[in-house]
Amino acid sequence: MPRSFVSIDELTNDEIEAVFQLADRFLDEMATSGKPFRIQGRCELAQEHILATIFHEPSTRTRLSFETAMLRMGGNIISCADARSSSSSKGETIADAVRVLENYADVIVIRHPFEGAARVASEYTDVPVINAGDGSHEHPTQTLCDLYTLRVARGDQQGKRGAEVLKDLNVVLRGDLQHGRTVHSLAYALARFGARILPDPAPGCGFPDHVRRRLARDYNCYPLNKKEIDELSDAAFPADVLYLTPEEPHQLALMPDVVDVWLRLSKKQQKAVRGIKSVDAFYATRLQLERLEPGEDVADYPAIDSEFLKQRRYRNSRVLHPLPRVDELSYDIDRDKRSIYFEQAAYGVPVRMALVAALLELEPSVLQNASPASSYAQYSHANGVRCSNKRCVTRQESEQRYLVSKYWIVDERDLTLRCAYCDYEQEVLVVSRASTHKYTTDVAHWRDIDSKDLVLFADEHDAVEAGYQAKKRQTRSARSAK
């Protein structure tokens, strides 16, 4: 199977740096005079290949930068920029669409409102699939552009090039952290590279539970509450919570006590936290109006202007934004040397050139043979527990014709599942056997059941609705007789 890029986790840190080095090369060879962030001209690297962009949600930068990237490499493009002009408007499934498209193109870039849609696409085609945004889930190629922009900006300051410059960055993530897919992917990547994350959400728009849990489970990235660590540190960081990843080996509960986290930090990290006085990067996002529930509103959405940036802690901050902006980013800072969001958008071309070239193996030394393997066991059954996320692709009527829910068992003791498509987590309260249609609420018994016979339910009500019956408890005398 070809390599796809559905989640930021599908590239290792070394592979991300290799993609960035290839982007460096494209910029060195094809940069516009006076604008080192802008690619011009064409090469012949992809002249025998076609890229398809299929966008079921509006896009300007992502779609056009992918198409520009392919054209700059001498390749060709086919595009469906409006879902209303595609067969999805007639009820065609994602699986059918990509199985047709793979006959027309060598790589598929997809944006879709269903969370997990890109994962489905990658499972039903034999060409590489690139996730250009799936609902509120992830936007991993935007994260590559964000990281690359930070890498260049920090590298210019330090006279270095390489992903190691991302380590120990103090990055504020501001705005809609609940619905913004760009900040979800970016938070995961920053945690992996050892940056410090300072969330500054709009009211009611903090990280959703599944993001916080994934930061903790997968990256050992934990929050330190400022009010609780005042006695431990004299830091004056500009947020109520600081997320960071301890360097030393540790075994922590999912949401450990703040003192436990502090003690697990290396002496160097503790000193760095105590010394936080300034912000290296400020990542602003717009309110995702299209993802708000009916009747949901956000008052006092935070804005950034020249007056805001006069604060001492932002003196050397770089201001990024995935764009488009509305009112959260003032036009009066466009000419501020700290504002690099237009360069950030321009870097989308060389970064996406490098990614496409890597996935098509036009530059075979960039990626390894296979995506990084998950450390979790997988569970799947046609019946049983359903993902609790209403926006998950597995919950959509059109896709339920063929999709079977899949989960990662992220906590074997408490039997917590993570949807393999949208990353939502949920605990399982009922364990049953398909062969007997009997269930028990003692979830520890799941280990005793063959994986093909194992059926999990969220609760007893769901088990009964599916036609399962409670397993009778044996009396003490019956057990003694055995």
Buried (B, 14 or more C-beta within 10 A) or exposed (E): EBBBBBBBBBBBBEBBBBBBBBBBBBBEEBBEEEEEBBBEEBBEBBEEBBBBBBBBBEBEBBBBBBBBBBBBBBBBBBBBBEBEEBEBEEEEBBBBBBBEBBEEBBBBBBBBBBBBBBBBBBBBBEBBBBBBBBBBBBBBBBBBBBBBBBBBBBBEEEEEBEBBBBEBBBBBBBBBBBBBBBBBBBBBBBBBBBBBBBBBBBEEBBBBEBBBBBBBBBBBBBBBEBEBBEEBBEBEBBBBBBBBBBBEEBEBEBEBEBEEBBEBBEEEBBEBBBEBBBBBBBBBBBBBEEBBEEEEEBEEBBBBEEEBBEEEBBEEBBBBBBBEBEEBBBEEBEEEEBBBBEBBBBBBBBBBBBBBBBBBEBBEEBBEEEBEEEEBEEBEBEBBBBBBBEBBBBBBEBBBEEBEBBBBBBBEEEBBBBBBBBBBBBEBBBBBBBEEBBBBBEBEBBEEBEEEEBBBBBBBEBBBEBEBEBBEEEEEEEEEEE
